[in-house]
Amino acid sequence: NTFAQGISQETYKIDSKIIIFDVCENRGGGVDAIKYFYPEEIKTASGKYRLVARLVSTAMTGMHFTGLVYHDKPVPGVYHYDDLSNQGYAQRMENPVGFVGRNQMSMVVLYAKCRD
């Protein structure tokens, strides 16, 4: 595996433009995602991919989920989406902790292929 050390082996590719990592190893009892490091960019034989989104659980049991999503417009940055707060609208994060790197509560991590 050419990705970061310790990255999940449960990898799914979709039409070579998107890579989805299914981080949740124990679907019945919680998440063990802290051992996986997801960098901002990864390189594969088919090109370079950028981290664009994470689905994050709010509890180890996976009772509720929020999203961390990178947007380049109107203001570039990482946005936090939680349907139970801010009337369901995404908020830009000034300090996007938990987006790049390790995040104990990650469930799914999504990369999109960079334009050439």
KOLGU-4560 file (N, C-alpha, C; in nm, 3 decimals, padded with zeros to 5 digits):
<recs>
<n_xx: 00.084 n_yy: -00.118 n_zz: 00.000 ca_xx: 00.000 ca_yy: 00.000 ca_zz: 00.000 c_xx: 00.088 c_yy: 00.124 c_zz: 00.000 mol: A seq: 1 type: ASN>
<n_xx: 00.068 n_yy: 00.216 n_zz: -00.094 ca_xx: 00.151 ca_yy: 00.335 ca_zz: -00.106 c_xx: 00.100 c_yy: 00.453 c_zz: -00.024 mol: A seq: 2 type: THR>
<n_xx: -00.010 n_yy: 00.436 n_zz: 00.047 ca_xx: -00.065 ca_yy: 00.545 ca_zz: 00.128 c_xx: 00.009 c_yy: 00.556 c_zz: 00.259 mol: A seq: 3 type: PHE>
<n_xx: -00.033 n_yy: 00.645 n_zz: 00.345 ca_xx: 00.031 ca_yy: 00.667 ca_zz: 00.474 c_xx: 00.034 c_yy: 00.539 c_zz: 00.556 mol: A seq: 4 type: ALA>
<n_xx: 00.132 n_yy: 00.527 n_zz: 00.641 ca_xx: 00.145 ca_yy: 00.407 ca_zz: 00.724 c_xx: 00.022 c_yy: 00.388 c_zz: 00.810 mol: A seq: 5 type: GLN>
<n_xx: -00.023 n_yy: 00.263 n_zz: 00.818 ca_xx: -00.136 ca_yy: 00.230 ca_zz: 00.904 c_xx: -00.272 c_yy: 00.262 c_zz: 00.846 mol: A seq: 6 type: GLY>
<n_xx: -00.277 n_yy: 00.305 n_zz: 00.721 ca_xx: -00.406 ca_yy: 00.343 ca_zz: 00.662 c_xx: -00.492 c_yy: 00.218 c_zz: 00.640 mol: A seq: 7 type: ILE>
<n_xx: -00.619 n_yy: 00.233 n_zz: 00.646 ca_xx: -00.712 ca_yy: 00.122 ca_zz: 00.634 c_xx: -00.693 c_yy: 00.044 c_zz: 00.505 mol: A seq: 8 type: SER>
<n_xx: -00.701 n_yy: -00.085 n_zz: 00.513 ca_xx: -00.692 ca_yy: -00.170 ca_zz: 00.395 c_xx: -00.827 c_yy: -00.185 c_zz: 00.326 mol: A seq: 9 type: GLN>
<n_xx: -00.935 n_yy: -00.143 n_zz: 00.390 ca_xx: -01.068 ca_yy: -00.152 ca_zz: 00.330 c_xx: -01.090 c_yy: -00.031 c_zz: 00.240 mol: A seq: 10 type: GLU>
<n_xx: -01.038 n_yy: -00.038 n_zz: 00.116 ca_xx: -01.042 ca_yy: 00.074 ca_zz: 00.024 c_xx: -01.132 c_yy: 00.041 c_zz: -00.093 mol: A seq: 11 type: THR>
<n_xx: -01.213 n_yy: 00.137 n_zz: -00.132 ca_xx: -01.301 ca_yy: 00.119 ca_zz: -00.245 c_xx: -01.277 c_yy: 00.232 c_zz: -00.344 mol: A seq: 12 type: TYR>
<n_xx: -01.252 n_yy: 00.201 n_zz: -00.469 ca_xx: -01.235 ca_yy: 00.303 ca_zz: -00.571 c_xx: -01.362 c_yy: 00.312 c_zz: -00.654 mol: A seq: 13 type: LYS>
<n_xx: -01.396 n_yy: 00.433 n_zz: -00.691 ca_xx: -01.512 ca_yy: 00.454 ca_zz: -00.777 c_xx: -01.465 c_yy: 00.531 c_zz: -00.900 mol: A seq: 14 type: ILE>
<n_xx: -01.474 n_yy: 00.474 n_zz: -01.012 ca_xx: -01.436 ca_yy: 00.527 ca_zz: -01.144 c_xx: -01.307 c_yy: 00.609 c_zz: -01.145 mol: A seq: 15 type: ASP>
<n_xx: -01.212 n_yy: 00.572 n_zz: -01.065 ca_xx: -01.077 ca_yy: 00.629 ca_zz: -01.054 c_xx: -01.074 c_yy: 00.778 c_zz: -01.022 mol: A seq: 16 type: SER>
<n_xx: -01.189 n_yy: 00.840 n_zz: -00.992 ca_xx: -01.192 ca_yy: 00.981 ca_zz: -00.954 c_xx: -01.211 c_yy: 01.000 c_zz: -00.805 mol: A seq: 17 type: LYS>
<n_xx: -01.258 n_yy: 00.896 n_zz: -00.737 ca_xx: -01.288 ca_yy: 00.904 ca_zz: -00.595 c_xx: -01.232 c_yy: 00.779 c_zz: -00.525 mol: A seq: 18 type: ILE>
<n_xx: -01.175 n_yy: 00.799 n_zz: -00.407 ca_xx: -01.134 ca_yy: 00.687 ca_zz: -00.322 c_xx: -01.207 c_yy: 00.703 c_zz: -00.189 mol: A seq: 19 type: ILE>
<n_xx: -01.274 n_yy: 00.598 n_zz: -00.146 ca_xx: -01.345 ca_yy: 00.599 ca_zz: -00.019 c_xx: -01.279 c_yy: 00.498 c_zz: 00.074 mol: A seq: 20 type: ILE>
<n_xx: -01.244 n_yy: 00.543 n_zz: 00.195 ca_xx: -01.191 ca_yy: 00.454 ca_zz: 00.298 c_xx: -01.300 c_yy: 00.429 c_zz: 00.401 mol: A seq: 21 type: PHE>
<n_xx: -01.336 n_yy: 00.304 n_zz: 00.419 ca_xx: -01.433 ca_yy: 00.264 ca_zz: 00.520 c_xx: -01.353 c_yy: 00.236 c_zz: 00.647 mol: A seq: 22 type: ASP>
<n_xx: -01.357 n_yy: 00.329 n_zz: 00.742 ca_xx: -01.271 ca_yy: 00.324 ca_zz: 00.859 c_xx: -01.326 c_yy: 00.235 c_zz: 00.969 mol: A seq: 23 type: VAL>
<n_xx: -01.456 n_yy: 00.221 n_zz: 00.975 ca_xx: -01.521 ca_yy: 00.149 ca_zz: 01.085 c_xx: -01.494 c_yy: -00.001 c_zz: 01.075 mol: A seq: 24 type: CYS>
<n_xx: -01.416 n_yy: -00.054 n_zz: 01.168 ca_xx: -01.380 ca_yy: -00.196 ca_zz: 01.165 c_xx: -01.481 c_yy: -00.283 c_zz: 01.237 mol: A seq: 25 type: GLU>
<n_xx: -01.543 n_yy: -00.228 n_zz: 01.339 ca_xx: -01.633 ca_yy: -00.307 ca_zz: 01.422 c_xx: -01.770 c_yy: -00.241 c_zz: 01.419 mol: A seq: 26 type: ASN>
<n_xx: -01.847 n_yy: -00.269 n_zz: 01.318 ca_xx: -01.974 ca_yy: -00.199 ca_zz: 01.298 c_xx: -02.073 c_yy: -00.215 c_zz: 01.414 mol: A seq: 27 type: ARG>
<n_xx: -02.064 n_yy: -00.322 n_zz: 01.488 ca_xx: -02.158 ca_yy: -00.343 ca_zz: 01.596 c_xx: -02.118 c_yy: -00.275 c_zz: 01.725 mol: A seq: 28 type: GLY>
<n_xx: -01.990 n_yy: -00.244 n_zz: 01.743 ca_xx: -01.949 ca_yy: -00.196 ca_zz: 01.874 c_xx: -01.873 c_yy: -00.067 c_zz: 01.878 mol: A seq: 29 type: GLY>
<n_xx: -01.852 n_yy: 00.001 n_zz: 01.769 ca_xx: -01.784 ca_yy: 00.129 ca_zz: 01.776 c_xx: -01.677 c_yy: 00.146 c_zz: 01.670 mol: A seq: 30 type: GLY>
<n_xx: -01.593 n_yy: 00.245 n_zz: 01.692 ca_xx: -01.495 ca_yy: 00.287 ca_zz: 01.594 c_xx: -01.355 c_yy: 00.276 c_zz: 01.653 mol: A seq: 31 type: VAL>
<n_xx: -01.260 n_yy: 00.228 n_zz: 01.575 ca_xx: -01.120 ca_yy: 00.227 ca_zz: 01.616 c_xx: -01.039 c_yy: 00.294 c_zz: 01.506 mol: A seq: 32 type: ASP>
<n_xx: -01.061 n_yy: 00.424 n_zz: 01.488 ca_xx: -01.002 ca_yy: 00.496 ca_zz: 01.376 c_xx: -00.874 c_yy: 00.569 c_zz: 01.412 mol: A seq: 33 type: ALA>
<n_xx: -00.838 n_yy: 00.579 n_zz: 01.538 ca_xx: -00.724 ca_yy: 00.660 ca_zz: 01.579 c_xx: -00.593 c_yy: 00.607 c_zz: 01.521 mol: A seq: 34 type: ILE>
<n_xx: -00.587 n_yy: 00.480 n_zz: 01.487 ca_xx: -00.462 ca_yy: 00.425 ca_zz: 01.433 c_xx: -00.438 c_yy: 00.461 c_zz: 01.287 mol: A seq: 35 type: LYS>
<n_xx: -00.538 n_yy: 00.519 n_zz: 01.219 ca_xx: -00.524 ca_yy: 00.553 ca_zz: 01.079 c_xx: -00.494 c_yy: 00.701 c_zz: 01.062 mol: A seq: 36 type: TYR>
<n_xx: -00.392 n_yy: 00.732 n_zz: 00.985 ca_xx: -00.355 ca_yy: 00.871 ca_zz: 00.955 c_xx: -00.392 c_yy: 00.898 c_zz: 00.810 mol: A seq: 37 type: PHE>
<n_xx: -00.473 n_yy: 01.000 n_zz: 00.787 ca_xx: -00.515 ca_yy: 01.037 ca_zz: 00.653 c_xx: -00.456 c_yy: 01.174 c_zz: 00.618 mol: A seq: 38 type: TYR>
<n_xx: -00.358 n_yy: 01.178 n_zz: 00.528 ca_xx: -00.294 ca_yy: 01.304 ca_zz: 00.492 c_xx: -00.383 c_yy: 01.390 c_zz: 00.403 mol: A seq: 39 type: PRO>
<n_xx: -00.342 n_yy: 01.514 n_zz: 00.383 ca_xx: -00.419 ca_yy: 01.605 ca_zz: 00.298 c_xx: -00.421 c_yy: 01.556 c_zz: 00.153 mol: A seq: 40 type: GLU>
<n_xx: -00.310 n_yy: 01.498 n_zz: 00.107 ca_xx: -00.302 ca_yy: 01.445 ca_zz: -00.029 c_xx: -00.237 c_yy: 01.308 c_zz: -00.027 mol: A seq: 41 type: GLU>
<n_xx: -00.277 n_yy: 01.224 n_zz: -00.120 ca_xx: -00.213 ca_yy: 01.094 ca_zz: -00.140 c_xx: -00.182 c_yy: 01.077 c_zz: -00.288 mol: A seq: 42 type: ILE>
<n_xx: -00.079 n_yy: 01.000 n_zz: -00.317 ca_xx: -00.042 ca_yy: 00.973 ca_zz: -00.456 c_xx: -00.055 c_yy: 00.825 c_zz: -00.482 mol: A seq: 43 type: LYS>
<n_xx: -00.114 n_yy: 00.793 n_zz: -00.596 ca_xx: -00.128 ca_yy: 00.654 ca_zz: -00.640 c_xx: -00.073 c_yy: 00.645 c_zz: -00.782 mol: A seq: 44 type: THR>
<n_xx: -00.074 n_yy: 00.526 n_zz: -00.836 ca_xx: -00.029 ca_yy: 00.507 ca_zz: -00.974 c_xx: -00.118 c_yy: 00.584 c_zz: -01.072 mol: A seq: 45 type: ALA>
<n_xx: -00.242 n_yy: 00.608 n_zz: -01.036 ca_xx: -00.335 ca_yy: 00.678 ca_zz: -01.126 c_xx: -00.340 c_yy: 00.828 c_zz: -01.104 mol: A seq: 46 type: SER>
<n_xx: -00.261 n_yy: 00.881 n_zz: -01.010 ca_xx: -00.257 ca_yy: 01.026 ca_zz: -00.990 c_xx: -00.261 c_yy: 01.068 c_zz: -00.845 mol: A seq: 47 type: GLY>
<n_xx: -00.282 n_yy: 01.198 n_zz: -00.826 ca_xx: -00.286 ca_yy: 01.258 ca_zz: -00.693 c_xx: -00.431 c_yy: 01.281 c_zz: -00.651 mol: A seq: 48 type: LYS>
<n_xx: -00.460 n_yy: 01.252 n_zz: -00.523 ca_xx: -00.594 ca_yy: 01.268 ca_zz: -00.467 c_xx: -00.589 c_yy: 01.361 c_zz: -00.347 mol: A seq: 49 type: TYR>
<n_xx: -00.694 n_yy: 01.443 n_zz: -00.328 ca_xx: -00.702 ca_yy: 01.537 ca_zz: -00.217 c_xx: -00.813 c_yy: 01.494 c_zz: -00.122 mol: A seq: 50 type: ARG>
<n_xx: -00.786 n_yy: 01.506 n_zz: 00.008 ca_xx: -00.887 ca_yy: 01.480 ca_zz: 00.110 c_xx: -00.998 c_yy: 01.584 c_zz: 00.096 mol: A seq: 51 type: LEU>
<n_xx: -01.122 n_yy: 01.537 n_zz: 00.078 ca_xx: -01.233 ca_yy: 01.631 ca_zz: 00.057 c_xx: -01.345 c_yy: 01.616 c_zz: 00.160 mol: A seq: 52 type: VAL>
<n_xx: -01.353 n_yy: 01.503 n_zz: 00.231 ca_xx: -01.463 ca_yy: 01.489 ca_zz: 00.327 c_xx: -01.436 c_yy: 01.377 c_zz: 00.426 mol: A seq: 53 type: ALA>
<n_xx: -01.497 n_yy: 01.389 n_zz: 00.544 ca_xx: -01.498 ca_yy: 01.286 ca_zz: 00.648 c_xx: -01.638 c_yy: 01.278 c_zz: 00.705 mol: A seq: 54 type: ARG>
<n_xx: -01.684 n_yy: 01.158 n_zz: 00.726 ca_xx: -01.806 ca_yy: 01.134 ca_zz: 00.802 c_xx: -01.759 c_yy: 01.096 c_zz: 00.942 mol: A seq: 55 type: LEU>
<n_xx: -01.806 n_yy: 01.170 n_zz: 01.042 ca_xx: -01.757 ca_yy: 01.155 ca_zz: 01.179 c_xx: -01.873 c_yy: 01.122 c_zz: 01.272 mol: A seq: 56 type: VAL>
<n_xx: -01.853 n_yy: 01.022 n_zz: 01.356 ca_xx: -01.954 ca_yy: 00.987 ca_zz: 01.456 c_xx: -01.940 c_yy: 01.079 c_zz: 01.576 mol: A seq: 57 type: SER>
<n_xx: -02.051 n_yy: 01.111 n_zz: 01.641 ca_xx: -02.046 ca_yy: 01.194 ca_zz: 01.762 c_xx: -02.032 c_yy: 01.109 c_zz: 01.887 mol: A seq: 58 type: THR>
<n_xx: -02.044 n_yy: 00.977 n_zz: 01.873 ca_xx: -02.029 ca_yy: 00.884 ca_zz: 01.987 c_xx: -01.971 c_yy: 00.754 c_zz: 01.936 mol: A seq: 59 type: ALA>
<n_xx: -01.902 n_yy: 00.681 n_zz: 02.022 ca_xx: -01.840 ca_yy: 00.555 ca_zz: 01.983 c_xx: -01.942 c_yy: 00.454 c_zz: 01.929 mol: A seq: 60 type: MET>
<n_xx: -02.066 n_yy: 00.468 n_zz: 01.967 ca_xx: -02.170 ca_yy: 00.375 ca_zz: 01.922 c_xx: -02.228 c_yy: 00.413 c_zz: 01.786 mol: A seq: 61 type: THR>
<n_xx: -02.189 n_yy: 00.528 n_zz: 01.732 ca_xx: -02.238 ca_yy: 00.569 ca_zz: 01.601 c_xx: -02.383 c_yy: 00.613 c_zz: 01.601 mol: A seq: 62 type: GLY>
<n_xx: -02.426 n_yy: 00.679 n_zz: 01.707 ca_xx: -02.566 ca_yy: 00.720 ca_zz: 01.719 c_xx: -02.602 c_yy: 00.839 c_zz: 01.629 mol: A seq: 63 type: MET>
<n_xx: -02.507 n_yy: 00.930 n_zz: 01.607 ca_xx: -02.531 ca_yy: 01.050 ca_zz: 01.526 c_xx: -02.402 c_yy: 01.081 c_zz: 01.450 mol: A seq: 64 type: HIS>
<n_xx: -02.415 n_yy: 01.138 n_zz: 01.332 ca_xx: -02.299 ca_yy: 01.166 ca_zz: 01.249 c_xx: -02.298 c_yy: 01.310 c_zz: 01.203 mol: A seq: 65 type: PHE>
<n_xx: -02.177 n_yy: 01.363 n_zz: 01.186 ca_xx: -02.159 ca_yy: 01.496 ca_zz: 01.129 c_xx: -02.062 c_yy: 01.483 c_zz: 01.012 mol: A seq: 66 type: THR>
<n_xx: -02.052 n_yy: 01.588 n_zz: 00.934 ca_xx: -01.962 ca_yy: 01.585 ca_zz: 00.819 c_xx: -01.861 c_yy: 01.697 c_zz: 00.824 mol: A seq: 67 type: GLY>
<n_xx: -01.740 n_yy: 01.669 n_zz: 00.780 ca_xx: -01.637 ca_yy: 01.769 ca_zz: 00.759 c_xx: -01.610 c_yy: 01.767 c_zz: 00.609 mol: A seq: 68 type: LEU>
<n_xx: -01.632 n_yy: 01.879 n_zz: 00.542 ca_xx: -01.624 ca_yy: 01.882 ca_zz: 00.396 c_xx: -01.540 c_yy: 02.001 c_zz: 00.352 mol: A seq: 69 type: VAL>
<n_xx: -01.447 n_yy: 01.976 n_zz: 00.258 ca_xx: -01.368 ca_yy: 02.085 ca_zz: 00.201 c_xx: -01.445 c_yy: 02.147 c_zz: 00.085 mol: A seq: 70 type: TYR>
<n_xx: -01.457 n_yy: 02.281 n_zz: 00.087 ca_xx: -01.518 ca_yy: 02.357 ca_zz: -00.024 c_xx: -01.416 c_yy: 02.459 c_zz: -00.072 mol: A seq: 71 type: HIS>
<n_xx: -01.406 n_yy: 02.477 n_zz: -00.203 ca_xx: -01.317 ca_yy: 02.582 ca_zz: -00.253 c_xx: -01.391 c_yy: 02.711 c_zz: -00.288 mol: A seq: 72 type: ASP>
<n_xx: -01.525 n_yy: 02.709 n_zz: -00.281 ca_xx: -01.606 ca_yy: 02.829 ca_zz: -00.308 c_xx: -01.720 c_yy: 02.834 c_zz: -00.209 mol: A seq: 73 type: LYS>
<n_xx: -01.774 n_yy: 02.945 n_zz: -00.169 ca_xx: -01.729 ca_yy: 03.080 ca_zz: -00.198 c_xx: -01.603 c_yy: 03.118 c_zz: -00.121 mol: A seq: 74 type: PRO>
<n_xx: -01.586 n_yy: 03.066 n_zz: 00.001 ca_xx: -01.465 ca_yy: 03.090 ca_zz: 00.079 c_xx: -01.398 c_yy: 02.954 c_zz: 00.101 mol: A seq: 75 type: VAL>
<n_xx: -01.276 n_yy: 02.934 n_zz: 00.048 ca_xx: -01.210 ca_yy: 02.804 ca_zz: 00.063 c_xx: -01.192 c_yy: 02.768 c_zz: 00.210 mol: A seq: 76 type: PRO>
<n_xx: -01.210 n_yy: 02.639 n_zz: 00.239 ca_xx: -01.188 ca_yy: 02.592 ca_zz: 00.374 c_xx: -01.266 c_yy: 02.466 c_zz: 00.404 mol: A seq: 77 type: GLY>
<n_xx: -01.253 n_yy: 02.421 n_zz: 00.528 ca_xx: -01.324 ca_yy: 02.302 ca_zz: 00.575 c_xx: -01.449 c_yy: 02.349 c_zz: 00.647 mol: A seq: 78 type: VAL>
<n_xx: -01.561 n_yy: 02.287 n_zz: 00.613 ca_xx: -01.690 ca_yy: 02.322 ca_zz: 00.671 c_xx: -01.742 c_yy: 02.204 c_zz: 00.753 mol: A seq: 79 type: TYR>
<n_xx: -01.805 n_yy: 02.237 n_zz: 00.865 ca_xx: -01.864 ca_yy: 02.136 ca_zz: 00.953 c_xx: -02.015 c_yy: 02.136 c_zz: 00.931 mol: A seq: 80 type: HIS>
<n_xx: -02.069 n_yy: 02.018 n_zz: 00.902 ca_xx: -02.213 ca_yy: 02.005 ca_zz: 00.882 c_xx: -02.271 c_yy: 01.914 c_zz: 00.990 mol: A seq: 81 type: TYR>
<n_xx: -02.370 n_yy: 01.964 n_zz: 01.060 ca_xx: -02.442 ca_yy: 01.887 ca_zz: 01.161 c_xx: -02.590 c_yy: 01.924 c_zz: 01.147 mol: A seq: 82 type: ASP>
<n_xx: -02.672 n_yy: 01.828 n_zz: 01.111 ca_xx: -02.814 ca_yy: 01.859 ca_zz: 01.088 c_xx: -02.888 c_yy: 01.898 c_zz: 01.215 mol: A seq: 83 type: ASP>
<n_xx: -02.826 n_yy: 01.878 n_zz: 01.333 ca_xx: -02.892 ca_yy: 01.913 ca_zz: 01.458 c_xx: -02.849 c_yy: 02.050 c_zz: 01.512 mol: A seq: 84 type: LEU>
<n_xx: -02.761 n_yy: 02.120 n_zz: 01.439 ca_xx: -02.719 ca_yy: 02.252 ca_zz: 01.485 c_xx: -02.712 c_yy: 02.349 c_zz: 01.367 mol: A seq: 85 type: SER>
<n_xx: -02.710 n_yy: 02.477 n_zz: 01.397 ca_xx: -02.700 ca_yy: 02.583 ca_zz: 01.296 c_xx: -02.808 c_yy: 02.569 c_zz: 01.189 mol: A seq: 86 type: ASN>
<n_xx: -02.925 n_yy: 02.524 n_zz: 01.228 ca_xx: -03.040 ca_yy: 02.505 ca_zz: 01.139 c_xx: -03.006 c_yy: 02.419 c_zz: 01.017 mol: A seq: 87 type: GLN>
<n_xx: -02.910 n_yy: 02.328 n_zz: 01.035 ca_xx: -02.874 ca_yy: 02.235 ca_zz: 00.928 c_xx: -02.778 c_yy: 02.291 c_zz: 00.824 mol: A seq: 88 type: GLY>
<n_xx: -02.728 n_yy: 02.414 n_zz: 00.844 ca_xx: -02.634 ca_yy: 02.474 ca_zz: 00.750 c_xx: -02.490 c_yy: 02.446 c_zz: 00.792 mol: A seq: 89 type: TYR>
<n_xx: -02.405 n_yy: 02.428 n_zz: 00.693 ca_xx: -02.263 ca_yy: 02.406 ca_zz: 00.721 c_xx: -02.198 c_yy: 02.535 c_zz: 00.767 mol: A seq: 90 type: ALA>
<n_xx: -02.102 n_yy: 02.522 n_zz: 00.860 ca_xx: -02.027 ca_yy: 02.635 ca_zz: 00.911 c_xx: -01.881 c_yy: 02.617 c_zz: 00.878 mol: A seq: 91 type: GLN>
<n_xx: -01.816 n_yy: 02.724 n_zz: 00.830 ca_xx: -01.673 ca_yy: 02.719 ca_zz: 00.800 c_xx: -01.596 c_yy: 02.711 c_zz: 00.931 mol: A seq: 92 type: ARG>
<n_xx: -01.501 n_yy: 02.619 n_zz: 00.937 ca_xx: -01.419 ca_yy: 02.601 ca_zz: 01.058 c_xx: -01.293 c_yy: 02.686 c_zz: 01.047 mol: A seq: 93 type: MET>
<n_xx: -01.268 n_yy: 02.768 n_zz: 01.147 ca_xx: -01.147 ca_yy: 02.850 ca_zz: 01.148 c_xx: -01.023 c_yy: 02.763 c_zz: 01.170 mol: A seq: 94 type: GLU>
<n_xx: -01.037 n_yy: 02.662 n_zz: 01.255 ca_xx: -00.927 ca_yy: 02.570 ca_zz: 01.286 c_xx: -00.981 c_yy: 02.428 c_zz: 01.269 mol: A seq: 95 type: ASN>
<n_xx: -00.971 n_yy: 02.371 n_zz: 01.149 ca_xx: -01.035 ca_yy: 02.241 ca_zz: 01.121 c_xx: -00.965 c_yy: 02.120 c_zz: 01.182 mol: A seq: 96 type: PRO>
<n_xx: -00.965 n_yy: 02.112 n_zz: 01.314 ca_xx: -00.906 ca_yy: 01.999 ca_zz: 01.385 c_xx: -00.984 c_yy: 01.873 c_zz: 01.352 mol: A seq: 97 type: VAL>
<n_xx: -00.914 n_yy: 01.764 n_zz: 01.322 ca_xx: -00.980 ca_yy: 01.638 ca_zz: 01.295 c_xx: -01.007 c_yy: 01.611 c_zz: 01.148 mol: A seq: 98 type: GLY>
<n_xx: -00.971 n_yy: 01.706 n_zz: 01.061 ca_xx: -00.995 ca_yy: 01.684 ca_zz: 00.918 c_xx: -00.878 c_yy: 01.607 c_zz: 00.856 mol: A seq: 99 type: PHE>
<n_xx: -00.758 n_yy: 01.662 n_zz: 00.865 ca_xx: -00.636 ca_yy: 01.594 ca_zz: 00.818 c_xx: -00.575 c_yy: 01.521 c_zz: 00.936 mol: A seq: 100 type: VAL>
<n_xx: -00.523 n_yy: 01.402 n_zz: 00.909 ca_xx: -00.454 ca_yy: 01.327 ca_zz: 01.014 c_xx: -00.541 c_yy: 01.221 c_zz: 01.077 mol: A seq: 101 type: GLY>
<n_xx: -00.531 n_yy: 01.211 n_zz: 01.209 ca_xx: -00.606 ca_yy: 01.110 ca_zz: 01.284 c_xx: -00.733 c_yy: 01.172 c_zz: 01.344 mol: A seq: 102 type: ARG>
<n_xx: -00.838 n_yy: 01.094 n_zz: 01.347 ca_xx: -00.963 ca_yy: 01.137 ca_zz: 01.410 c_xx: -01.030 c_yy: 01.012 c_zz: 01.467 mol: A seq: 103 type: ASN>
<n_xx: -01.035 n_yy: 01.002 n_zz: 01.597 ca_xx: -01.087 ca_yy: 00.884 ca_zz: 01.667 c_xx: -01.226 c_yy: 00.845 c_zz: 01.621 mol: A seq: 104 type: GLN>
<n_xx: -01.306 n_yy: 00.942 n_zz: 01.582 ca_xx: -01.446 ca_yy: 00.914 ca_zz: 01.553 c_xx: -01.477 c_yy: 00.904 c_zz: 01.403 mol: A seq: 105 type: MET>
<n_xx: -01.376 n_yy: 00.897 n_zz: 01.318 ca_xx: -01.399 ca_yy: 00.886 ca_zz: 01.174 c_xx: -01.469 c_yy: 00.756 c_zz: 01.138 mol: A seq: 106 type: SER>
<n_xx: -01.561 n_yy: 00.765 n_zz: 01.046 ca_xx: -01.631 ca_yy: 00.647 ca_zz: 00.995 c_xx: -01.596 c_yy: 00.624 c_zz: 00.847 mol: A seq: 107 type: MET>
<n_xx: -01.598 n_yy: 00.732 n_zz: 00.769 ca_xx: -01.567 ca_yy: 00.724 ca_zz: 00.627 c_xx: -01.480 c_yy: 00.845 c_zz: 00.592 mol: A seq: 108 type: VAL>
<n_xx: -01.378 n_yy: 00.822 n_zz: 00.507 ca_xx: -01.290 ca_yy: 00.929 ca_zz: 00.461 c_xx: -01.292 c_yy: 00.926 c_zz: 00.308 mol: A seq: 109 type: VAL>
<n_xx: -01.308 n_yy: 01.043 n_zz: 00.246 ca_xx: -01.323 ca_yy: 01.051 ca_zz: 00.102 c_xx: -01.213 c_yy: 01.138 c_zz: 00.040 mol: A seq: 110 type: LEU>
<n_xx: -01.151 n_yy: 01.085 n_zz: -00.066 ca_xx: -01.053 ca_yy: 01.159 ca_zz: -00.144 c_xx: -01.106 c_yy: 01.174 c_zz: -00.286 mol: A seq: 111 type: TYR>
<n_xx: -01.078 n_yy: 01.289 n_zz: -00.349 ca_xx: -01.116 ca_yy: 01.311 ca_zz: -00.488 c_xx: -00.989 c_yy: 01.336 c_zz: -00.570 mol: A seq: 112 type: ALA>
<n_xx: -00.987 n_yy: 01.287 n_zz: -00.692 ca_xx: -00.870 ca_yy: 01.302 ca_zz: -00.778 c_xx: -00.850 c_yy: 01.448 c_zz: -00.813 mol: A seq: 113 type: LYS>
<n_xx: -00.725 n_yy: 01.494 n_zz: -00.803 ca_xx: -00.691 ca_yy: 01.631 ca_zz: -00.837 c_xx: -00.692 c_yy: 01.648 c_zz: -00.988 mol: A seq: 114 type: CYS>
<n_xx: -00.730 n_yy: 01.766 n_zz: -01.031 ca_xx: -00.726 ca_yy: 01.794 ca_zz: -01.175 c_xx: -00.582 c_yy: 01.806 c_zz: -01.220 mol: A seq: 115 type: ARG>
<n_xx: -00.554 n_yy: 01.759 n_zz: -01.340 ca_xx: -00.417 ca_yy: 01.764 ca_zz: -01.393 c_xx: -00.379 c_yy: 01.904 c_zz: -01.433 mol: A seq: 116 type: ASP>
</recs>
